[in-house]
């Protein structure tokens, strides 16, 4: 079948092993000091390994490849059953919350434009010029309670899910950066592996634009905490 899968440029690979450590499926291994895609059927095509590569040696390609075999991945890990189907991003859990007796205060929306879905936004719009851009994985706004005030406020907001959309956003984002005067980019993603695709897309778009645009990646845990904020 023809599908999206990673490709590793051995000339660019410096042998750091960051991609192998980031690959939760075990598709990547180190062979003679270089990263190698060991099995096509272990690669889910979501690309959590891509933003971890410091040299840009990993990219997406469309080619003939065996279908992703989640059962084989789980068997290789010694996990023969998983109630959520094996994907760390869909693992079921209950989040315990303390009940507050104080009355809640209604907050106003901080959204500045419409549409917000990456697939739907135009590649050029007046509200992009001079904007601080927020590119957020869908789940972040549900996990992080004060998302409007801490992230959306004073930003132009784009949202998407690389796993559910099953596309590479990098070309669309590149066109947005190329055609508009973007001042900065903030990526808000969840801690789960499948969110690596949105981080990779932004990294590639910024690099391909050739512009010196400061960008940062904020990682949010499934219980709604900011666990890292990396600036580039």
N, C-alpha and C positions, 0 to 999 in steps of 0.2 A: 504494500500500500504506500501511497505518497503521503507523507505527513511531516510535520515540523519536528526537527530534532537538532540537538546541538552539534557543532563542529569545532574541533580544536586545532588551531594553527600552531604546529610544533615549533616554527621559527620564533613565534612570539612568546611561547611558554617558557617561563623561567624556573619551572620545577618547584614552586613554592608549596604546592599541594592544597591551597585554599579551596579550590573547586572540588577536589575529592572529599574534603571534610564537609563541604556544604551540600554535597549530593546525598540526600537521605535515602535514595534508592540503590546506592552502590553501583551506579552506572559508570562512574569515573574512577580510575585507579592510576597509580604512578608506576610507570614502566620505564626503567633505565633513565630515571630522572626527569621524565616528561609525563604530562597528563595524557591519558588515553581514554577514549570512550570504549569500555570493555564489551558492553552488550547493548545493541539497539533496543531490545525489548525491556531493558531496565530504565531507559530514559523516558520520562513522562512528557518531555517537551515544555515544561513550565519554566525552566531556567533559573532555579534558585542559585545555581552555581555561577551564573554570568556576572552578577554585580560583585562577586567575591574576587574575580580575577583582576589583579592589579595591572596586567599588561594588555588587557583587551584581546586575549588569545581565543576567547570563546564567543561564538556567534550562533544564531539560528540559521538553519537552512531547510529548504523543502526538498526531500529526496525519498527514494524508495527505501523503506525501512520496515522492520518487523513491528507489529503493533505493540504498544506498551502492555506488559504482562504483569499486572499487580500481584497476581497469585504467585508468580515466580519470584518476585521481589520479596514478598512476605516469607516465602519458604526459605529463601536464601538468608533471611534475617532470623530464621527460626521461629517466626510468628505464624502459626497455622490458622489462627482465627483472630478477628478483631471486630468488635461490634459496630465500629464506624466504617468498616470497609478498608482499613489500612492507612488511609491518608491522614497524616498528622493534622492537617487543616480541618478535617471533618470529624475528628475524634470527639465523641460526646462527653460532656462534663456538666456538672451542676455547679453554678457559681452562687455561693452563699452571700447574702447581703443583709446588713443590719437595717432594721426598720426605723425610720426617723419619724418622730412624733411632730416635729416642727412643720408648719405649712410650707409647701413649696412656692417659690417665686417664679412666675411665668417669665420666660426669657424671649426676647425678640429674635427672629431669624437674622443672621448676618450675611445671608446669601446675596451676592451683588449682581448675578447675571443668570440667564437661562438660555439654552439648556446647560446641563452639567456633565452629562455622560460623554466620555472621550469620543465615542463613536459618532455622537450627534453634533458636537460643537463645530462651528465653522473654523476654518484654518486662519481666518483673518476677521477681526471684529474691533470696533472702537475701544471696547473695554479691555482689550489685551494690552494696549499701548501704555507703557510705564507701569505695568501691573506686577505685583508680587503674586506668583502663580502657586496654587496649592493643587497637587496631583495626589489624590487619595484613593486608596483601596476602599471598596464599598463598605466593608465591615467596620472600618475604623470609627465611623460616626456613631455606630451602635455600641461599640465597646467603650469608647471614651466619652464620659458623661458631659464634659464641658467643651465638646468639639466645636460648636459654633463660636464661642468666645475665644478659645485658645488657638484655633486653627483657621476657621473660615473667615473670621473678622479681618477686614482690610485686604482680603485676597480674592482673586478670581479663582474659582474652584472647578476642577475637573475630577470626575470619579470614574472608576472602572474596576473590573475584576479580571485579571489575566487568565484565571482558570475557567471561569464561566463563559467569558467571551471567546476564549481559545484563539486569540489573535495577538500579534506583536504590535504594540502601540507605538513603537519607536518612530516609524515614518510619519504618522499623523502628528506626533509631538514635535518632531523635527521641523515639519512645515509650519507649525504654530510658532516655534522659536525663530525660524528663519524669516517669517513674514511680519513679525511684530516686535516691538521694543519691550521685551520682558526683562524686568529688573532683577528678579530672583525666583528660584523654584524651591518649594518645599515638598518633599515626598512623605506622605503619611501612609505607613503600611503596617499590617499585622505581623506578629512574630512567626506565623506559620510559613512553611517553605514555599507554598504556591504564590505568596505575595512577592517573591523575588523577581517575578516577571515584570512587575510594574517599576521596581527599582532599576532593573536592567534597561528598560525602555527609556527611562528618563536619562540615565547615564549616557546611553548611546545617542539620544537626541541632542543632548548638550554638547557632546564631543563632535558630532557631525555638523552642528550649526557653526562651529568655529568661533563662537562668541564666548567672551569671558563672563559667563553667567554664574554667580555663586549659587550653590544648591546644597541642600541638606536632606538627610533621611531620618525621619523619626519613626521608631519602631514601638508599637503598642502591643501589650500583652493581651491575652484573651480575657483577663479579668480587669482590663481597662486602665493599666498603668503604663506610663512612658518608661521604657526600659533602656532606650539608647537614643542619642541624637548625634549623628555624624555629619560633619560639615566638610564641604569640598570647594 
